């Protein structure tokens, strides 16, 4: 991979132990991205209503995976993992401008490992005003 010309998406995919060229050949990136665009917009809208002007949020990505798929995903993902029966949640501070790239990469790595990315949402702050 040529790091000088790599997109942010390519870098995220590479950090998840996948080859960006293989991912582009195997998956319809545009179709997956279009399916996710409504969820991304909803998260951005609701987060900006809570924290106007904020450029990052703590996002919880919800994965469904069991058995080997779950083990494979847990080895590839980095962050605060909340395990549950039938899957887990990955909690991560995410820059909002890169949210579509992260969500797309996580959906692809989940599918590649035999699981699915069910959804994602921001985490409410436990601090009171």
MOJOLIN-V956294 format. One line per field, one symbol per residue. psi: psi as a letter, one per 30 degrees, with the letter a starting at -180 (. if undefined). burial: # if it has 16 or more other C-alpha atoms within 10 Angstrom, else .. Layout:
# MOJOLIN-V956294
psi = ???
burial = ???
This chain:
# MOJOLIN-V956294
psi = kjfegkleeeeeeefghljeeeeeeekieeeeeeefeeeeeeeeeeefeeikfkglljkjkkkjklbeeeeeeeefkkajkjklkgalkjkkkkkffgeeeeeeeeeeeeeefgakjealllkkkfkk.
burial = ........######.#.#.#..#.........#..#..##..##..##.......###########..##.###..#...#.....######.#.#..###################.####.......
